[in-house]
């Protein structure tokens, strides 16, 4: 077997295992993604606000690829759920900014932590050598992902000017 074929086979097996784990977690762990009663676009707004801290309606419309009127409806429903608030931009009174409320922040934390306890339970059953290997591998994957994200941002920056 050539090195390229072996690499491709390994990548496919890793991807298959990740999908199988995701299915297992989805079947046995009730994630807030499934119990929140929010639409996909509403969840995207919550995620964007958790990353950016706050955003204008224009920012959200751009990031979601929708019109400002659509964003207004999404934000209104999120306000009704108590997950976001809208306020005047301190630097430009014409702009209204949207940010997470404490309830919105808790929802994001719950989503981000979903499955962590179950994954911890699995890791508790691994031997120390396997944990060392897993630690090394996950740190390496994280470093490569971080490097690729930095490269992507560097390529995007000139295009925005």
C-alpha positions, 0 to 999 in steps of 0.5 A: 500500500502506498503512503498516500493510500495509507494516509487516505485510509487512516483519514477515512477511518478517523472520520468514520470513528468521529461520526460514529461517536457523534451519533452515539453521543446524540442518541444517549445525551440530550444536547441543548441543541435538540431541546432548545426549540430554536431554529438553525438561524437563531442558533447561528446568531447565538453562536456568532454573538458568543464569538464576537461579544456583540454585533449590529444587525448589519453584521448579523445579516452579512454573516447569515447571508440574509436581509436586515428584515430577516435578522430583525425577526430572528433577533425579536424572537431571541429577545422574546426567549430572553437569550439576547438584548438590543441596545444603542451602540455607544459609538454610533447612536444610529446603530443598534447592537445585539448581545447575549443575556446571561440566559443566552450565555448559559445556553452557549455554555450548555451547548459547548459542554454537551457531551463533555461529561460523557467524554470524561466518563469514556476517558476515565476508562482509558489507561494512562498511556492511551491518555498520553497519546490522546493528549499529544494527538489532540494538541497536535490537531489543535495546533494545525487547526489554529495554524490553518485558521490563522492562514485563512484569516491572513488570506481573507484580510487583503480581500476585505480592504 
